[in-house]
Amino acid sequence: MELNLGIFNPILEKLNSISEGFKIAVDEEIKSQNLKTELISNVSHDLKTPLTSKQYSQIFFAKL
């Protein structure tokens, strides 16, 4: 059902566009936060493993 608000239709269209943009931005931020959390969890687990910890330290010191 489409609303006919006369002169306010352009404003309604802009608000709907802004609303859609916010939804997209929030979805992208949630994806980013989930990936960051997963990465931190994986690195934390890897650092607790002696062999991988040694590999991380070698990579870290090789870049210094």
C-alpha positions as a LaTeX table, in Angstrom:
\begin{tabular}{lrrr}
\hline
Residue & $x$ (\AA) & $y$ (\AA) & $z$ (\AA) \\
\hline
Met1 & 0.00 & 0.00 & 0.00 \\
Glu2 & 1.52 & 3.27 & $-1.13$ \\
Leu3 & 0.82 & 6.45 & 0.78 \\
Asn4 & $-0.07$ & 9.58 & $-1.12$ \\
Leu5 & 1.07 & 12.47 & 1.01 \\
Gly6 & 1.10 & 15.09 & $-1.69$ \\
Ile7 & 3.92 & 17.54 & $-1.21$ \\
Phe8 & 5.41 & 15.35 & 1.52 \\
Asn9 & 6.08 & 12.39 & $-0.80$ \\
Pro10 & 9.67 & 13.52 & $-1.61$ \\
Ile11 & 10.38 & 13.80 & 2.12 \\
Leu12 & 8.95 & 10.33 & 2.71 \\
Glu13 & 11.12 & 8.92 & $-0.08$ \\
Lys14 & 14.24 & 10.55 & 1.41 \\
Leu15 & 13.42 & 9.19 & 4.87 \\
Asn16 & 12.91 & 5.71 & 3.46 \\
Ser17 & 16.24 & 5.99 & 1.64 \\
Ile18 & 18.00 & 7.11 & 4.82 \\
Ser19 & 16.35 & 4.28 & 6.76 \\
Glu20 & 17.56 & 1.71 & 4.22 \\
Gly21 & 21.07 & 3.18 & 4.39 \\
Phe22 & 21.08 & 2.84 & 8.18 \\
Lys23 & 19.94 & $-0.78$ & 7.93 \\
Ile24 & 22.77 & $-1.57$ & 5.51 \\
Ala25 & 25.34 & 0.22 & 7.69 \\
Val26 & 24.20 & $-1.62$ & 10.82 \\
Asp27 & 24.30 & $-4.99$ & 9.05 \\
Glu28 & 27.84 & $-4.29$ & 7.80 \\
Glu29 & 28.96 & $-3.20$ & 11.27 \\
Ile30 & 27.52 & $-6.38$ & 12.80 \\
Lys31 & 29.37 & $-8.49$ & 10.23 \\
Ser32 & 32.58 & $-6.58$ & 10.95 \\
Gln33 & 32.23 & $-7.03$ & 14.71 \\
Asn34 & 31.55 & $-10.75$ & 14.30 \\
Leu35 & 34.63 & $-11.18$ & 12.11 \\
Lys36 & 36.75 & $-9.24$ & 14.60 \\
Thr37 & 35.49 & $-11.37$ & 17.48 \\
Glu38 & 36.18 & $-14.56$ & 15.54 \\
Leu39 & 39.69 & $-13.40$ & 14.63 \\
Ile40 & 40.52 & $-12.49$ & 18.24 \\
Ser41 & 39.17 & $-15.83$ & 19.42 \\
Asn42 & 41.22 & $-17.74$ & 16.86 \\
Val43 & 44.42 & $-15.83$ & 17.59 \\
Ser44 & 43.88 & $-16.28$ & 21.32 \\
His45 & 43.46 & $-20.01$ & 20.84 \\
Asp46 & 46.52 & $-20.18$ & 18.58 \\
Leu47 & 48.65 & $-18.29$ & 21.09 \\
Lys48 & 47.77 & $-20.86$ & 23.73 \\
Thr49 & 49.20 & $-23.59$ & 21.50 \\
Pro50 & 52.99 & $-23.76$ & 21.98 \\
Leu51 & 53.92 & $-24.48$ & 18.38 \\
Thr52 & 51.74 & $-21.73$ & 16.94 \\
Ser53 & 52.86 & $-19.30$ & 19.59 \\
Lys54 & 56.43 & $-19.83$ & 18.44 \\
Gln55 & 55.39 & $-19.24$ & 14.83 \\
Tyr56 & 53.61 & $-15.99$ & 15.74 \\
Ser57 & 56.65 & $-14.74$ & 17.64 \\
Gln58 & 58.91 & $-15.56$ & 14.68 \\
Ile59 & 56.60 & $-13.66$ & 12.33 \\
Phe60 & 56.40 & $-10.73$ & 14.75 \\
Phe61 & 60.15 & $-10.45$ & 15.27 \\
Ala62 & 60.88 & $-10.95$ & 11.58 \\
Lys63 & 58.92 & $-7.77$ & 10.83 \\
Leu64 & 60.83 & $-5.66$ & 13.36 \\
\hline
\end{tabular}
